[in-house]
Amino acid sequence: MIYHILYPLHTKISAFNVFRYITFRTIYASLTAFLICFVLGPWFIRRLREMQVGQYVRDDGPETHLKKAGTPTMGGTLILFSTAASALLWMDLSNFYMWIILLVTLGYGMVGFIDDYLMQVKKRSKGLSAREKLWLQILLALMAGGILYVHPGFDTRVTVPFFKKLSPDLGWGYILFAVLVIVGTSNAVNLTDGLDGLATGPMIIAAVTYMVFAYAAGHKHISGYLQINYVPGSGEMAVFCGILAGACMGFLWFNAYPAQVFMGDVGSLSLGAALGTLAVITKQELMLMLVGGLFVIEALSVIFQVGFFKMTNGRRIFRMAPLHHHFELKGWPEPKVIVRFWIVAVALALISLSTLKLR
């Protein structure tokens, strides 16, 4: 909205020309999202306490988590509000990809909100069933994948990191591939969100990393120089990445150890879906396994644990899954687990950025 109101004035006042630059709008969109979370955070947390929207803590987990019972949750609602508001203020509203990613982010947020609402407000023990959540996630991802598939000029080839000439074309199968990426990432972030700020920190890192990929993919000369897929219009996703990073930074102020609020499914499902959609739009789908490697590791730890448990009649690979609980049960203090996982996320992000030249 700000872009559409102020940029046309550049013909009369040259200073308004800065609004055409993606880098400028990314910075201020990020700051806007941060400030919305930062300013509204205390009021929002008070409202959650008044509504008695408190976190349920499983009794078979680390004993140190029992004291977290009752901590306000559903804080992801604030992330979604700041994200949507900042996007409408600073992004180009005529950009096709902006509406796609907002559809997915808010759609997954609604799924998470319903699940959290049923558990926290209506006091239903399990909220939505796992099957109901999964089918809603698949439906939303199918819609996004189908819309992208029929969009003129959208490339259904998949970029393989480190190989500049290897790009298999999936044709209509790309829709199913997009579903796998979006749904998988959404649930991986959801599984990671088990400690104070554990998912929020790596989300900031991943968003900043995809900010670089989006800017490069949307710039014809830079994408040509780096030999990556040129996706016209995808540069606007850099602004959205800035918004995600800013919103998560604002939320992390209250979510850092010891957390005053948790994001809940409304936050983790929507953030993961947004990250997966960014990967699809920028044609860096497989790169997500490296950028979001921490989320992948956490998800795989659950898959391997469950599979091994069933195959061996009760034996375990880890003391507890997801992986962060394993290290807690080994005696690592929660802040140490969190910071070390953040360090891993930074290292993986740096490696992924290096692939822009390693082709």
SULMOTA-V572915 format. One record per run of one state. SS is the DSSP state (2 for helix, 1 for strand, 0 for the rest). FROM is the first residue (numbers start at 1). TO is the last residue. If there is no record, write none. Layout:
SS_FROM_TO, SS_FROM_TO
This chain:
0_1_1, 2_2_11, 0_12_13, 2_14_20, 0_21_21, 2_22_50, 0_51_53, 1_54_54, 0_55_62, 2_63_68, 0_69_71, 1_72_72, 0_73_75, 2_76_90, 0_91_95, 2_96_120, 0_121_129, 2_130_150, 0_151_156, 1_157_157, 0_158_168, 1_169_169, 0_170_172, 2_173_192, 0_193_197, 2_198_217, 0_218_219, 2_220_226, 0_227_233, 2_234_255, 0_256_263, 2_264_281, 0_282_287, 2_288_291, 0_292_292, 2_293_311, 0_312_322, 2_323_329, 0_330_333, 2_334_354, 0_355_359
